[in-house]
Amino acid sequence: MTLAGCDYAGRRALTARHAESGSGTKVPLPSLALLAPQPEPDCEFPATDSVADERQKLDYERQCYRHAEIIARARLRLLQRSVARTIRAIKQCDGCGLQSASLAVLSD
């Protein structure tokens, strides 16, 4: 059984953007796609025929929500890693004037 109603777009690997300071140091920023709200999963059972019993409908919805959770958790891990890279880059640049510029970009 395929889960045609589920959104699998969140599976694609999302790349991080970079901000440059005047010194040329690059600070990785989280992708805007990772910061955007994730859409609700569309797990409505397709009503193509009335023969489908309640068990099939529940199984379809359970699998769809399970896959949606897997996608959401993977996206959260990507965002956490991206933010960790940003934090490491800012900490390594201690005193180079990049911290305030990077934090201003992150707050936009």
C-alpha positions as CSV (number, residue, x, y, z in Angstrom):
1,M,0.0,0.0,0.0
2,T,1.5,3.4,-1.0
3,L,1.1,6.5,1.1
4,A,0.3,9.0,-1.7
5,G,-1.1,11.5,0.7
6,C,2.0,11.9,2.8
7,D,4.5,14.7,2.2
8,Y,8.0,13.3,1.6
9,A,9.5,16.7,0.5
10,G,11.1,17.0,4.0
11,R,13.4,14.0,3.2
12,R,15.7,15.9,0.9
13,A,18.9,17.0,2.4
14,L,18.9,20.8,2.9
15,T,22.1,22.7,2.6
16,A,23.3,25.5,5.0
17,R,23.7,29.0,3.9
18,H,26.8,31.1,4.9
19,A,27.2,34.6,6.1
20,E,30.4,36.5,5.5
21,S,31.9,39.1,7.8
22,G,34.2,41.9,6.8
23,S,37.1,39.6,7.6
24,G,36.0,37.0,5.1
25,T,35.2,34.4,7.8
26,K,32.2,32.2,6.9
27,V,29.6,31.4,9.4
28,P,27.2,28.6,8.5
29,L,23.5,29.6,8.9
30,P,20.5,27.2,9.1
31,S,18.7,26.8,5.8
32,L,15.6,28.9,5.5
33,A,13.7,25.8,4.5
34,L,14.6,24.2,7.9
35,L,13.3,27.3,9.7
36,A,10.0,27.4,7.9
37,P,7.0,25.7,9.6
38,Q,6.5,22.1,8.6
39,P,3.1,21.5,7.0
40,E,0.6,19.2,8.7
41,P,0.7,15.6,7.2
42,D,-2.1,14.8,4.8
43,C,-3.1,11.3,6.0
44,E,-6.7,11.3,4.9
45,F,-7.5,7.9,3.5
46,P,-8.4,8.2,-0.2
47,A,-12.1,7.4,-0.6
48,T,-11.7,5.7,-4.0
49,D,-14.1,2.8,-3.1
50,S,-16.4,2.0,-0.3
51,V,-15.1,-1.6,-0.1
52,A,-12.1,-0.6,2.1
53,D,-12.8,-1.7,5.6
54,E,-12.0,0.3,8.8
55,R,-8.9,-1.8,9.5
56,Q,-7.4,-0.8,6.1
57,K,-8.2,2.9,6.8
58,L,-6.6,2.8,10.2
59,D,-3.5,1.0,8.9
60,Y,-3.1,3.5,6.1
61,E,-3.4,6.5,8.6
62,R,-1.1,4.9,11.1
63,Q,1.6,4.3,8.6
64,C,1.2,7.8,7.2
65,Y,1.5,9.5,10.6
66,R,4.5,7.2,11.4
67,H,6.3,8.3,8.2
68,A,5.4,12.0,8.9
69,E,7.0,11.6,12.4
70,I,10.1,10.1,10.9
71,I,10.4,13.0,8.5
72,A,9.8,15.6,11.2
73,R,12.5,14.0,13.4
74,A,15.0,13.9,10.6
75,R,14.3,17.6,9.8
76,L,14.8,18.5,13.5
77,R,18.1,16.6,13.5
78,L,19.2,18.6,10.4
79,L,18.2,21.9,12.1
80,Q,20.0,21.0,15.4
81,R,23.2,20.1,13.5
82,S,23.0,23.3,11.5
83,V,22.5,25.4,14.6
84,A,25.4,23.6,16.3
85,R,27.7,24.4,13.4
86,T,26.7,28.1,13.6
87,I,27.4,28.1,17.3
88,R,30.8,26.5,16.9
89,A,31.8,28.9,14.2
90,I,30.8,31.9,16.3
91,K,32.7,30.5,19.4
92,Q,35.8,29.9,17.3
93,C,35.8,33.4,16.0
94,D,36.0,34.8,19.6
95,G,36.8,38.5,19.4
96,C,36.9,39.0,15.6
97,G,33.7,41.2,15.5
98,L,31.7,38.5,13.8
99,Q,29.6,37.5,16.8
100,S,27.4,40.6,16.8
101,A,27.0,40.6,13.0
102,S,26.1,36.8,13.0
103,L,23.7,37.1,15.8
104,A,22.0,40.0,14.1
105,V,21.6,37.9,10.9
106,L,20.2,35.0,12.9
107,S,17.6,37.2,14.6
108,D,16.2,38.5,11.3
